[in-house]
Amino acid sequence: MKLLQVDSIQSLEEKFATYFASMEKKQEEVELRQVRGRYLAEDILADMDSPSFRRSVVDGYAVRAADTFGVSESIPVFLESLGSVTMGKASTFFIGSGQTAYVPTGGMIPEGADAMVMVEHIDRLGENMVSINRPVAPGAHIMNIGDDFHKRERFFSKGHRVTTKDIGLLAACGMAKIAVYRKPRLSVISTGDELVEPGMKPGPCQIRDINAYAISAYAEELGAEVLDLAIVADDADAYRNAALKAMEKSDMVILSGGSSAGNKDFTAQVVDSLGKPGVVTHGLAIRPGKPTIIGIFTDREEPKTVIGLPGHPLSSIMVFDVVVGTFLRKYYLGNEESPKTIHAKITENIHAGEGRTTYQLVNLSRGEEMEGHSERGWLAQPIRAKSGAIAQLARAHGYVAIPQGSEGVRAGETVEVILIE
């Protein structure tokens, strides 16, 4: 096996670019009802003005605003009512001076009218006459053509992940079917003689498999499709066979455990035996997560990736979020949007890892009011968790990234917290 130097995050990104920058992303078309959470493979532009006609935003009467100037409850104006606009049909009325017509919410404003008076300020005086007791300004309660958006206006670009609040706008743009990037397919394999399924009670020196289920949840939240989860014993042949089988149907195989320097830690050898070029990274200059293995295989119809994550849950999840998630979004889902962050004051000193990028879990809370602001600022409390622990992750709101070469951060400094769910 090749002996490779520990890589920085930047070096690893350069290696990914070498093998995947020219890879064509696969697309598929989905119905509007199925698009939430998917990544767009096309730009979204409005196909028409909205609204495409002048429409009322209230139930009321269309008028010429000038007819209402100076009116009040004691001095109303009397207008001839021409009839009612039918919802969903074009108006056939022309509103002249001294005239009006009823228009329901969303109905078309008749020609000649330039304002709407709400029904609350109208008194009907028979079939053909109304009195108005409140003035309105020109344009009152009317949406004009294009007030919401204009034809060809761009709303979303390729790679945008569709959220719940986007669905209504996609419908308004006429997007009944939408091109999206195909979900990357993942398989997750945990290795260790000590592992049992979550539904089993561990025996002496056994533990429940945390990583496979945690990583799968993170992958699905990201937008990937997890095809399979498996536990494999510490046996090189069984491990290799499981990885090969998973590669046949997956874009990426996640291996959890067996990546450090113990006697039974053979992940690197297994990964390197799967194809060419094999292991390109054996160790990352990050904390936690140094014993991470990256294997890339271009000797297949489509390039494949095998990622050997550390066995400790916190390390495994952190590497997935920082490394694997970024890779999948960029090369499979066309998404390079920055993660959601919030600025906060750190409550304790955080020491940087020597020669490594450090990722520190934090819990957020509200602090004292900031000078010049009515709201209280955020405080970030470091969570001191060992890599083998998992409970602290559920309490964390995010993490702080301390760059390689930094001396760390001091209590009271403002930091950028990358939010996690």
Contacts in CASP RR format, 6 or more apart in sequence:
PFRMAT RR
TARGET T0000
AUTHOR 0000-0000-0000
METHOD contacts of the structure
MODEL  1
MKLLQVDSIQSLEEKFATYFASMEKKQEEVELRQVRGRYLAEDILADMDS
PSFRRSVVDGYAVRAADTFGVSESIPVFLESLGSVTMGKASTFFIGSGQT
AYVPTGGMIPEGADAMVMVEHIDRLGENMVSINRPVAPGAHIMNIGDDFH
KRERFFSKGHRVTTKDIGLLAACGMAKIAVYRKPRLSVISTGDELVEPGM
KPGPCQIRDINAYAISAYAEELGAEVLDLAIVADDADAYRNAALKAMEKS
DMVILSGGSSAGNKDFTAQVVDSLGKPGVVTHGLAIRPGKPTIIGIFTDR
EEPKTVIGLPGHPLSSIMVFDVVVGTFLRKYYLGNEESPKTIHAKITENI
HAGEGRTTYQLVNLSRGEEMEGHSERGWLAQPIRAKSGAIAQLARAHGYV
AIPQGSEGVRAGETVEVILIE
1 268 0 8 1.000
1 269 0 8 1.000
1 272 0 8 1.000
1 279 0 8 1.000
2 272 0 8 1.000
2 279 0 8 1.000
3 282 0 8 1.000
4 279 0 8 1.000
4 280 0 8 1.000
4 281 0 8 1.000
4 282 0 8 1.000
4 283 0 8 1.000
6 282 0 8 1.000
6 283 0 8 1.000
6 284 0 8 1.000
6 285 0 8 1.000
6 290 0 8 1.000
7 15 0 8 1.000
7 281 0 8 1.000
7 283 0 8 1.000
7 284 0 8 1.000
7 285 0 8 1.000
8 284 0 8 1.000
8 285 0 8 1.000
8 357 0 8 1.000
8 404 0 8 1.000
9 284 0 8 1.000
9 285 0 8 1.000
9 286 0 8 1.000
9 322 0 8 1.000
9 323 0 8 1.000
9 357 0 8 1.000
9 404 0 8 1.000
11 281 0 8 1.000
12 281 0 8 1.000
12 284 0 8 1.000
12 294 0 8 1.000
12 323 0 8 1.000
15 280 0 8 1.000
15 281 0 8 1.000
15 294 0 8 1.000
15 296 0 8 1.000
16 327 0 8 1.000
16 330 0 8 1.000
16 331 0 8 1.000
19 296 0 8 1.000
19 298 0 8 1.000
19 303 0 8 1.000
20 303 0 8 1.000
20 327 0 8 1.000
20 331 0 8 1.000
21 331 0 8 1.000
23 302 0 8 1.000
23 303 0 8 1.000
23 331 0 8 1.000
25 41 0 8 1.000
25 181 0 8 1.000
25 182 0 8 1.000
25 331 0 8 1.000
25 332 0 8 1.000
25 333 0 8 1.000
25 334 0 8 1.000
26 181 0 8 1.000
26 182 0 8 1.000
27 41 0 8 1.000
27 179 0 8 1.000
27 180 0 8 1.000
27 181 0 8 1.000
27 182 0 8 1.000
28 179 0 8 1.000
28 180 0 8 1.000
28 182 0 8 1.000
29 177 0 8 1.000
29 178 0 8 1.000
29 179 0 8 1.000
29 180 0 8 1.000
30 38 0 8 1.000
30 177 0 8 1.000
30 178 0 8 1.000
30 180 0 8 1.000
31 176 0 8 1.000
31 177 0 8 1.000
32 167 0 8 1.000
32 170 0 8 1.000
32 171 0 8 1.000
32 175 0 8 1.000
32 176 0 8 1.000
32 177 0 8 1.000
32 178 0 8 1.000
35 162 0 8 1.000
35 167 0 8 1.000
35 170 0 8 1.000
35 178 0 8 1.000
35 180 0 8 1.000
36 162 0 8 1.000
36 163 0 8 1.000
36 164 0 8 1.000
36 166 0 8 1.000
36 167 0 8 1.000
37 161 0 8 1.000
37 162 0 8 1.000
37 163 0 8 1.000
37 223 0 8 1.000
38 161 0 8 1.000
38 162 0 8 1.000
38 178 0 8 1.000
38 180 0 8 1.000
38 181 0 8 1.000
38 183 0 8 1.000
38 223 0 8 1.000
39 159 0 8 1.000
39 160 0 8 1.000
39 161 0 8 1.000
39 162 0 8 1.000
39 180 0 8 1.000
39 181 0 8 1.000
39 223 0 8 1.000
39 329 0 8 1.000
39 333 0 8 1.000
39 334 0 8 1.000
39 335 0 8 1.000
40 156 0 8 1.000
40 157 0 8 1.000
40 158 0 8 1.000
40 159 0 8 1.000
40 160 0 8 1.000
40 161 0 8 1.000
40 162 0 8 1.000
40 178 0 8 1.000
40 179 0 8 1.000
40 180 0 8 1.000
40 181 0 8 1.000
41 158 0 8 1.000
41 159 0 8 1.000
41 179 0 8 1.000
41 180 0 8 1.000
41 181 0 8 1.000
42 158 0 8 1.000
42 178 0 8 1.000
42 179 0 8 1.000
43 154 0 8 1.000
43 156 0 8 1.000
43 157 0 8 1.000
43 158 0 8 1.000
44 154 0 8 1.000
44 155 0 8 1.000
44 156 0 8 1.000
44 157 0 8 1.000
44 160 0 8 1.000
44 170 0 8 1.000
44 173 0 8 1.000
44 175 0 8 1.000
44 178 0 8 1.000
45 152 0 8 1.000
45 153 0 8 1.000
45 154 0 8 1.000
45 155 0 8 1.000
45 173 0 8 1.000
46 149 0 8 1.000
46 150 0 8 1.000
46 151 0 8 1.000
46 152 0 8 1.000
46 153 0 8 1.000
46 155 0 8 1.000
46 172 0 8 1.000
46 173 0 8 1.000
47 151 0 8 1.000
47 173 0 8 1.000
47 174 0 8 1.000
48 151 0 8 1.000
49 145 0 8 1.000
49 146 0 8 1.000
49 149 0 8 1.000
49 150 0 8 1.000
49 151 0 8 1.000
50 146 0 8 1.000
50 147 0 8 1.000
50 148 0 8 1.000
50 149 0 8 1.000
50 172 0 8 1.000
51 143 0 8 1.000
51 144 0 8 1.000
51 145 0 8 1.000
51 146 0 8 1.000
51 147 0 8 1.000
51 148 0 8 1.000
52 145 0 8 1.000
52 146 0 8 1.000
53 90 0 8 1.000
53 108 0 8 1.000
53 109 0 8 1.000
53 145 0 8 1.000
54 108 0 8 1.000
54 109 0 8 1.000
54 142 0 8 1.000
54 143 0 8 1.000
54 144 0 8 1.000
54 145 0 8 1.000
55 106 0 8 1.000
55 107 0 8 1.000
55 108 0 8 1.000
55 109 0 8 1.000
55 142 0 8 1.000
55 143 0 8 1.000
56 62 0 8 1.000
56 103 0 8 1.000
56 104 0 8 1.000
56 105 0 8 1.000
56 106 0 8 1.000
56 107 0 8 1.000
56 109 0 8 1.000
56 116 0 8 1.000
56 141 0 8 1.000
56 142 0 8 1.000
56 143 0 8 1.000
57 105 0 8 1.000
57 106 0 8 1.000
57 116 0 8 1.000
57 141 0 8 1.000
57 142 0 8 1.000
57 143 0 8 1.000
58 105 0 8 1.000
58 116 0 8 1.000
58 118 0 8 1.000
58 119 0 8 1.000
58 141 0 8 1.000
59 103 0 8 1.000
59 104 0 8 1.000
59 105 0 8 1.000
59 118 0 8 1.000
59 119 0 8 1.000
60 102 0 8 1.000
60 103 0 8 1.000
60 104 0 8 1.000
60 116 0 8 1.000
60 117 0 8 1.000
60 118 0 8 1.000
60 119 0 8 1.000
60 122 0 8 1.000
60 141 0 8 1.000
61 79 0 8 1.000
61 81 0 8 1.000
61 100 0 8 1.000
61 101 0 8 1.000
61 102 0 8 1.000
61 103 0 8 1.000
61 116 0 8 1.000
61 117 0 8 1.000
61 119 0 8 1.000
61 122 0 8 1.000
61 130 0 8 1.000
61 132 0 8 1.000
62 85 0 8 1.000
62 93 0 8 1.000
62 95 0 8 1.000
62 100 0 8 1.000
62 101 0 8 1.000
62 102 0 8 1.000
62 103 0 8 1.000
62 109 0 8 1.000
62 110 0 8 1.000
62 113 0 8 1.000
62 115 0 8 1.000
62 116 0 8 1.000
63 79 0 8 1.000
63 95 0 8 1.000
63 100 0 8 1.000
63 113 0 8 1.000
63 114 0 8 1.000
63 115 0 8 1.000
63 116 0 8 1.000
63 117 0 8 1.000
63 132 0 8 1.000
63 136 0 8 1.000
64 95 0 8 1.000
64 96 0 8 1.000
64 97 0 8 1.000
64 98 0 8 1.000
64 99 0 8 1.000
64 112 0 8 1.000
64 113 0 8 1.000
64 114 0 8 1.000
64 115 0 8 1.000
65 114 0 8 1.000
65 115 0 8 1.000
65 135 0 8 1.000
65 136 0 8 1.000
65 137 0 8 1.000
65 138 0 8 1.000
65 139 0 8 1.000
65 140 0 8 1.000
66 97 0 8 1.000
67 77 0 8 1.000
67 79 0 8 1.000
67 97 0 8 1.000
67 98 0 8 1.000
67 132 0 8 1.000
68 77 0 8 1.000
68 115 0 8 1.000
68 117 0 8 1.000
68 132 0 8 1.000
68 134 0 8 1.000
68 135 0 8 1.000
68 136 0 8 1.000
69 135 0 8 1.000
70 135 0 8 1.000
71 77 0 8 1.000
71 132 0 8 1.000
71 133 0 8 1.000
71 134 0 8 1.000
71 135 0 8 1.000
72 133 0 8 1.000
72 134 0 8 1.000
72 135 0 8 1.000
73 133 0 8 1.000
73 134 0 8 1.000
76 123 0 8 1.000
76 131 0 8 1.000
76 132 0 8 1.000
76 133 0 8 1.000
77 98 0 8 1.000
77 131 0 8 1.000
77 132 0 8 1.000
78 125 0 8 1.000
78 129 0 8 1.000
78 130 0 8 1.000
78 131 0 8 1.000
79 98 0 8 1.000
79 99 0 8 1.000
79 100 0 8 1.000
79 129 0 8 1.000
79 130 0 8 1.000
79 131 0 8 1.000
79 132 0 8 1.000
80 98 0 8 1.000
80 99 0 8 1.000
80 100 0 8 1.000
80 128 0 8 1.000
80 129 0 8 1.000
81 99 0 8 1.000
81 100 0 8 1.000
81 101 0 8 1.000
81 102 0 8 1.000
81 124 0 8 1.000
81 127 0 8 1.000
81 128 0 8 1.000
81 129 0 8 1.000
81 130 0 8 1.000
82 93 0 8 1.000
82 95 0 8 1.000
82 99 0 8 1.000
82 100 0 8 1.000
82 101 0 8 1.000
82 110 0 8 1.000
83 93 0 8 1.000
83 101 0 8 1.000
83 102 0 8 1.000
84 101 0 8 1.000
84 102 0 8 1.000
84 103 0 8 1.000
84 104 0 8 1.000
85 91 0 8 1.000
85 93 0 8 1.000
85 101 0 8 1.000
85 102 0 8 1.000
85 103 0 8 1.000
85 104 0 8 1.000
85 107 0 8 1.000
85 108 0 8 1.000
85 110 0 8 1.000
87 104 0 8 1.000
87 106 0 8 1.000
87 107 0 8 1.000
88 107 0 8 1.000
88 108 0 8 1.000
89 108 0 8 1.000
90 108 0 8 1.000
91 101 0 8 1.000
91 103 0 8 1.000
91 107 0 8 1.000
91 108 0 8 1.000
91 109 0 8 1.000
91 110 0 8 1.000
91 111 0 8 1.000
92 110 0 8 1.000
93 101 0 8 1.000
93 110 0 8 1.000
93 111 0 8 1.000
94 110 0 8 1.000
94 111 0 8 1.000
94 112 0 8 1.000
95 101 0 8 1.000
95 110 0 8 1.000
95 111 0 8 1.000
95 112 0 8 1.000
95 113 0 8 1.000
96 112 0 8 1.000
100 113 0 8 1.000
100 117 0 8 1.000
100 130 0 8 1.000
100 132 0 8 1.000
101 110 0 8 1.000
101 113 0 8 1.000
103 109 0 8 1.000
103 110 0 8 1.000
103 116 0 8 1.000
109 116 0 8 1.000
109 142 0 8 1.000
114 138 0 8 1.000
114 139 0 8 1.000
114 142 0 8 1.000
115 136 0 8 1.000
115 137 0 8 1.000
115 138 0 8 1.000
115 139 0 8 1.000
115 140 0 8 1.000
115 141 0 8 1.000
115 142 0 8 1.000
116 136 0 8 1.000
116 140 0 8 1.000
116 141 0 8 1.000
116 142 0 8 1.000
117 132 0 8 1.000
117 134 0 8 1.000
117 136 0 8 1.000
117 140 0 8 1.000
117 141 0 8 1.000
118 141 0 8 1.000
121 132 0 8 1.000
121 133 0 8 1.000
121 134 0 8 1.000
122 130 0 8 1.000
122 131 0 8 1.000
122 132 0 8 1.000
122 133 0 8 1.000
123 130 0 8 1.000
123 131 0 8 1.000
123 133 0 8 1.000
124 130 0 8 1.000
125 131 0 8 1.000
148 172 0 8 1.000
149 155 0 8 1.000
149 172 0 8 1.000
155 169 0 8 1.000
155 173 0 8 1.000
156 162 0 8 1.000
156 166 0 8 1.000
158 334 0 8 1.000
159 181 0 8 1.000
159 333 0 8 1.000
159 334 0 8 1.000
159 335 0 8 1.000
159 336 0 8 1.000
159 337 0 8 1.000
160 166 0 8 1.000
160 335 0 8 1.000
160 337 0 8 1.000
161 333 0 8 1.000
161 335 0 8 1.000
161 337 0 8 1.000
162 170 0 8 1.000
162 178 0 8 1.000
162 180 0 8 1.000
170 178 0 8 1.000
181 332 0 8 1.000
181 333 0 8 1.000
181 334 0 8 1.000
182 332 0 8 1.000
183 223 0 8 1.000
183 224 0 8 1.000
183 225 0 8 1.000
184 223 0 8 1.000
184 224 0 8 1.000
184 225 0 8 1.000
184 251 0 8 1.000
184 252 0 8 1.000
184 328 0 8 1.000
184 332 0 8 1.000
184 333 0 8 1.000
185 224 0 8 1.000
185 225 0 8 1.000
185 227 0 8 1.000
185 249 0 8 1.000
185 250 0 8 1.000
185 251 0 8 1.000
185 252 0 8 1.000
186 216 0 8 1.000
186 219 0 8 1.000
186 224 0 8 1.000
186 225 0 8 1.000
186 226 0 8 1.000
186 227 0 8 1.000
186 250 0 8 1.000
186 251 0 8 1.000
186 252 0 8 1.000
186 253 0 8 1.000
186 254 0 8 1.000
187 226 0 8 1.000
187 227 0 8 1.000
187 228 0 8 1.000
187 229 0 8 1.000
187 230 0 8 1.000
187 246 0 8 1.000
187 247 0 8 1.000
187 249 0 8 1.000
187 250 0 8 1.000
187 252 0 8 1.000
187 253 0 8 1.000
187 254 0 8 1.000
188 211 0 8 1.000
188 212 0 8 1.000
188 215 0 8 1.000
188 216 0 8 1.000
188 219 0 8 1.000
188 226 0 8 1.000
188 228 0 8 1.000
188 229 0 8 1.000
188 230 0 8 1.000
188 253 0 8 1.000
188 254 0 8 1.000
188 256 0 8 1.000
189 212 0 8 1.000
189 229 0 8 1.000
189 230 0 8 1.000
189 231 0 8 1.000
189 232 0 8 1.000
189 239 0 8 1.000
189 242 0 8 1.000
189 243 0 8 1.000
189 246 0 8 1.000
189 253 0 8 1.000
189 254 0 8 1.000
189 255 0 8 1.000
189 256 0 8 1.000
190 209 0 8 1.000
190 211 0 8 1.000
190 212 0 8 1.000
190 229 0 8 1.000
190 230 0 8 1.000
190 231 0 8 1.000
190 232 0 8 1.000
190 256 0 8 1.000
190 257 0 8 1.000
191 231 0 8 1.000
191 232 0 8 1.000
191 233 0 8 1.000
191 234 0 8 1.000
191 239 0 8 1.000
191 255 0 8 1.000
191 256 0 8 1.000
191 257 0 8 1.000
191 258 0 8 1.000
191 267 0 8 1.000
192 231 0 8 1.000
192 232 0 8 1.000
192 233 0 8 1.000
192 234 0 8 1.000
192 257 0 8 1.000
192 258 0 8 1.000
193 233 0 8 1.000
193 234 0 8 1.000
194 205 0 8 1.000
194 206 0 8 1.000
194 207 0 8 1.000
195 206 0 8 1.000
195 207 0 8 1.000
195 208 0 8 1.000
195 209 0 8 1.000
195 231 0 8 1.000
196 202 0 8 1.000
196 203 0 8 1.000
196 206 0 8 1.000
196 207 0 8 1.000
196 208 0 8 1.000
196 209 0 8 1.000
196 231 0 8 1.000
197 208 0 8 1.000
197 209 0 8 1.000
197 231 0 8 1.000
198 208 0 8 1.000
198 209 0 8 1.000
198 213 0 8 1.000
199 208 0 8 1.000
200 208 0 8 1.000
202 208 0 8 1.000
209 231 0 8 1.000
210 313 0 8 1.000
210 390 0 8 1.000
211 256 0 8 1.000
211 257 0 8 1.000
211 309 0 8 1.000
211 311 0 8 1.000
211 313 0 8 1.000
211 316 0 8 1.000
211 317 0 8 1.000
212 229 0 8 1.000
212 230 0 8 1.000
212 231 0 8 1.000
212 256 0 8 1.000
213 229 0 8 1.000
214 313 0 8 1.000
214 316 0 8 1.000
214 317 0 8 1.000
214 390 0 8 1.000
215 254 0 8 1.000
215 256 0 8 1.000
215 309 0 8 1.000
215 316 0 8 1.000
215 317 0 8 1.000
215 320 0 8 1.000
216 226 0 8 1.000
216 229 0 8 1.000
218 317 0 8 1.000
218 320 0 8 1.000
218 321 0 8 1.000
218 325 0 8 1.000
219 226 0 8 1.000
219 254 0 8 1.000
219 320 0 8 1.000
219 324 0 8 1.000
219 328 0 8 1.000
220 226 0 8 1.000
221 421 0 8 1.000
222 325 0 8 1.000
222 328 0 8 1.000
222 329 0 8 1.000
223 333 0 8 1.000
224 328 0 8 1.000
224 332 0 8 1.000
227 246 0 8 1.000
227 249 0 8 1.000
227 250 0 8 1.000
228 246 0 8 1.000
228 249 0 8 1.000
228 250 0 8 1.000
230 242 0 8 1.000
230 246 0 8 1.000
232 238 0 8 1.000
232 239 0 8 1.000
232 242 0 8 1.000
234 258 0 8 1.000
234 264 0 8 1.000
236 266 0 8 1.000
236 269 0 8 1.000
236 270 0 8 1.000
239 255 0 8 1.000
239 266 0 8 1.000
239 267 0 8 1.000
239 270 0 8 1.000
240 270 0 8 1.000
240 273 0 8 1.000
240 274 0 8 1.000
243 253 0 8 1.000
243 255 0 8 1.000
243 270 0 8 1.000
243 271 0 8 1.000
243 274 0 8 1.000
243 306 0 8 1.000
244 274 0 8 1.000
246 253 0 8 1.000
247 253 0 8 1.000
247 274 0 8 1.000
247 297 0 8 1.000
247 300 0 8 1.000
247 304 0 8 1.000
247 306 0 8 1.000
250 304 0 8 1.000
251 302 0 8 1.000
251 304 0 8 1.000
251 305 0 8 1.000
251 332 0 8 1.000
252 304 0 8 1.000
252 305 0 8 1.000
252 306 0 8 1.000
252 307 0 8 1.000
252 324 0 8 1.000
252 328 0 8 1.000
253 304 0 8 1.000
253 305 0 8 1.000
253 306 0 8 1.000
253 307 0 8 1.000
254 307 0 8 1.000
254 308 0 8 1.000
254 309 0 8 1.000
254 320 0 8 1.000
254 324 0 8 1.000
255 267 0 8 1.000
255 270 0 8 1.000
255 271 0 8 1.000
255 293 0 8 1.000
255 306 0 8 1.000
255 307 0 8 1.000
255 308 0 8 1.000
255 309 0 8 1.000
256 308 0 8 1.000
256 309 0 8 1.000
256 310 0 8 1.000
256 311 0 8 1.000
256 316 0 8 1.000
257 265 0 8 1.000
257 267 0 8 1.000
257 308 0 8 1.000
257 309 0 8 1.000
257 310 0 8 1.000
257 311 0 8 1.000
257 316 0 8 1.000
258 264 0 8 1.000
258 265 0 8 1.000
258 266 0 8 1.000
258 267 0 8 1.000
258 308 0 8 1.000
258 311 0 8 1.000
259 265 0 8 1.000
259 267 0 8 1.000
259 268 0 8 1.000
259 291 0 8 1.000
259 292 0 8 1.000
259 293 0 8 1.000
259 308 0 8 1.000
259 309 0 8 1.000
259 310 0 8 1.000
259 311 0 8 1.000
260 291 0 8 1.000
260 310 0 8 1.000
260 311 0 8 1.000
261 291 0 8 1.000
267 293 0 8 1.000
267 308 0 8 1.000
268 279 0 8 1.000
268 282 0 8 1.000
268 293 0 8 1.000
271 278 0 8 1.000
271 279 0 8 1.000
271 293 0 8 1.000
271 295 0 8 1.000
271 306 0 8 1.000
271 308 0 8 1.000
272 278 0 8 1.000
272 279 0 8 1.000
272 295 0 8 1.000
274 295 0 8 1.000
274 297 0 8 1.000
274 306 0 8 1.000
275 297 0 8 1.000
275 299 0 8 1.000
276 297 0 8 1.000
276 298 0 8 1.000
276 299 0 8 1.000
277 295 0 8 1.000
277 296 0 8 1.000
277 297 0 8 1.000
277 298 0 8 1.000
278 295 0 8 1.000
278 296 0 8 1.000
278 297 0 8 1.000
279 293 0 8 1.000
279 294 0 8 1.000
279 295 0 8 1.000
280 294 0 8 1.000
280 295 0 8 1.000
280 296 0 8 1.000
281 292 0 8 1.000
281 293 0 8 1.000
281 294 0 8 1.000
281 295 0 8 1.000
282 293 0 8 1.000
282 294 0 8 1.000
283 290 0 8 1.000
283 291 0 8 1.000
283 292 0 8 1.000
283 293 0 8 1.000
284 290 0 8 1.000
284 292 0 8 1.000
284 319 0 8 1.000
284 323 0 8 1.000
285 355 0 8 1.000
285 356 0 8 1.000
285 357 0 8 1.000
285 404 0 8 1.000
286 292 0 8 1.000
286 319 0 8 1.000
286 322 0 8 1.000
286 356 0 8 1.000
286 357 0 8 1.000
286 358 0 8 1.000
286 359 0 8 1.000
287 353 0 8 1.000
287 356 0 8 1.000
287 357 0 8 1.000
287 358 0 8 1.000
287 359 0 8 1.000
288 310 0 8 1.000
288 312 0 8 1.000
288 314 0 8 1.000
288 315 0 8 1.000
288 318 0 8 1.000
288 319 0 8 1.000
288 359 0 8 1.000
288 387 0 8 1.000
289 309 0 8 1.000
289 310 0 8 1.000
289 315 0 8 1.000
289 316 0 8 1.000
289 318 0 8 1.000
289 319 0 8 1.000
289 387 0 8 1.000
290 310 0 8 1.000
290 356 0 8 1.000
291 310 0 8 1.000
291 315 0 8 1.000
292 307 0 8 1.000
292 308 0 8 1.000
292 309 0 8 1.000
292 310 0 8 1.000
292 319 0 8 1.000
292 323 0 8 1.000
293 306 0 8 1.000
293 307 0 8 1.000
293 308 0 8 1.000
294 305 0 8 1.000
294 306 0 8 1.000
294 307 0 8 1.000
294 308 0 8 1.000
295 305 0 8 1.000
295 306 0 8 1.000
295 307 0 8 1.000
296 303 0 8 1.000
296 304 0 8 1.000
296 305 0 8 1.000
296 306 0 8 1.000
297 303 0 8 1.000
297 304 0 8 1.000
297 305 0 8 1.000
297 306 0 8 1.000
305 327 0 8 1.000
307 319 0 8 1.000
307 323 0 8 1.000
307 324 0 8 1.000
309 315 0 8 1.000
309 316 0 8 1.000
309 319 0 8 1.000
309 320 0 8 1.000
309 324 0 8 1.000
310 316 0 8 1.000
310 319 0 8 1.000
310 387 0 8 1.000
312 386 0 8 1.000
312 387 0 8 1.000
312 388 0 8 1.000
313 387 0 8 1.000
313 388 0 8 1.000
313 389 0 8 1.000
313 390 0 8 1.000
313 393 0 8 1.000
314 361 0 8 1.000
314 385 0 8 1.000
314 386 0 8 1.000
314 387 0 8 1.000
314 388 0 8 1.000
314 389 0 8 1.000
314 390 0 8 1.000
314 392 0 8 1.000
314 393 0 8 1.000
315 387 0 8 1.000
315 388 0 8 1.000
317 393 0 8 1.000
318 359 0 8 1.000
318 399 0 8 1.000
321 420 0 8 1.000
322 359 0 8 1.000
322 401 0 8 1.000
329 335 0 8 1.000
329 336 0 8 1.000
329 337 0 8 1.000
330 336 0 8 1.000
339 418 0 8 1.000
339 419 0 8 1.000
340 418 0 8 1.000
340 419 0 8 1.000
341 416 0 8 1.000
341 417 0 8 1.000
341 418 0 8 1.000
341 419 0 8 1.000
342 364 0 8 1.000
342 378 0 8 1.000
342 416 0 8 1.000
342 417 0 8 1.000
342 419 0 8 1.000
343 378 0 8 1.000
343 414 0 8 1.000
343 415 0 8 1.000
343 416 0 8 1.000
343 417 0 8 1.000
344 362 0 8 1.000
344 364 0 8 1.000
344 377 0 8 1.000
344 378 0 8 1.000
344 379 0 8 1.000
344 380 0 8 1.000
344 414 0 8 1.000
344 415 0 8 1.000
344 417 0 8 1.000
345 367 0 8 1.000
345 377 0 8 1.000
345 378 0 8 1.000
345 379 0 8 1.000
345 380 0 8 1.000
345 412 0 8 1.000
345 413 0 8 1.000
345 414 0 8 1.000
345 415 0 8 1.000
346 362 0 8 1.000
346 380 0 8 1.000
346 382 0 8 1.000
346 400 0 8 1.000
346 409 0 8 1.000
346 410 0 8 1.000
346 411 0 8 1.000
346 412 0 8 1.000
346 413 0 8 1.000
346 414 0 8 1.000
346 415 0 8 1.000
347 379 0 8 1.000
347 380 0 8 1.000
347 381 0 8 1.000
347 382 0 8 1.000
347 411 0 8 1.000
347 412 0 8 1.000
348 381 0 8 1.000
348 382 0 8 1.000
348 411 0 8 1.000
349 408 0 8 1.000
349 409 0 8 1.000
349 410 0 8 1.000
349 411 0 8 1.000
350 358 0 8 1.000
350 360 0 8 1.000
350 382 0 8 1.000
350 400 0 8 1.000
350 402 0 8 1.000
350 408 0 8 1.000
350 409 0 8 1.000
351 358 0 8 1.000
351 408 0 8 1.000
352 358 0 8 1.000
352 402 0 8 1.000
352 403 0 8 1.000
352 404 0 8 1.000
352 405 0 8 1.000
352 406 0 8 1.000
352 407 0 8 1.000
352 408 0 8 1.000
353 402 0 8 1.000
355 404 0 8 1.000
355 405 0 8 1.000
356 404 0 8 1.000
357 401 0 8 1.000
357 402 0 8 1.000
357 403 0 8 1.000
357 404 0 8 1.000
358 401 0 8 1.000
358 402 0 8 1.000
358 406 0 8 1.000
358 408 0 8 1.000
359 399 0 8 1.000
359 400 0 8 1.000
359 401 0 8 1.000
359 402 0 8 1.000
360 382 0 8 1.000
360 383 0 8 1.000
360 399 0 8 1.000
360 400 0 8 1.000
360 402 0 8 1.000
361 382 0 8 1.000
361 383 0 8 1.000
361 385 0 8 1.000
361 392 0 8 1.000
361 393 0 8 1.000
361 396 0 8 1.000
361 398 0 8 1.000
361 399 0 8 1.000
362 380 0 8 1.000
362 381 0 8 1.000
362 382 0 8 1.000
362 383 0 8 1.000
362 396 0 8 1.000
362 397 0 8 1.000
362 398 0 8 1.000
362 399 0 8 1.000
362 400 0 8 1.000
362 417 0 8 1.000
363 380 0 8 1.000
363 381 0 8 1.000
363 383 0 8 1.000
363 395 0 8 1.000
363 396 0 8 1.000
363 397 0 8 1.000
364 378 0 8 1.000
364 379 0 8 1.000
364 380 0 8 1.000
364 381 0 8 1.000
364 397 0 8 1.000
364 398 0 8 1.000
364 417 0 8 1.000
365 378 0 8 1.000
365 379 0 8 1.000
365 381 0 8 1.000
366 376 0 8 1.000
366 377 0 8 1.000
366 378 0 8 1.000
366 379 0 8 1.000
367 376 0 8 1.000
367 377 0 8 1.000
367 378 0 8 1.000
367 379 0 8 1.000
368 376 0 8 1.000
368 377 0 8 1.000
369 375 0 8 1.000
369 376 0 8 1.000
369 377 0 8 1.000
370 376 0 8 1.000
370 377 0 8 1.000
378 417 0 8 1.000
380 400 0 8 1.000
380 415 0 8 1.000
380 417 0 8 1.000
382 400 0 8 1.000
383 392 0 8 1.000
383 395 0 8 1.000
383 396 0 8 1.000
385 392 0 8 1.000
385 393 0 8 1.000
396 420 0 8 1.000
397 417 0 8 1.000
397 419 0 8 1.000
397 420 0 8 1.000
398 417 0 8 1.000
398 418 0 8 1.000
398 419 0 8 1.000
398 420 0 8 1.000
399 417 0 8 1.000
399 418 0 8 1.000
399 420 0 8 1.000
400 409 0 8 1.000
400 415 0 8 1.000
400 416 0 8 1.000
400 417 0 8 1.000
400 418 0 8 1.000
401 416 0 8 1.000
401 418 0 8 1.000
402 408 0 8 1.000
402 409 0 8 1.000
409 415 0 8 1.000
END
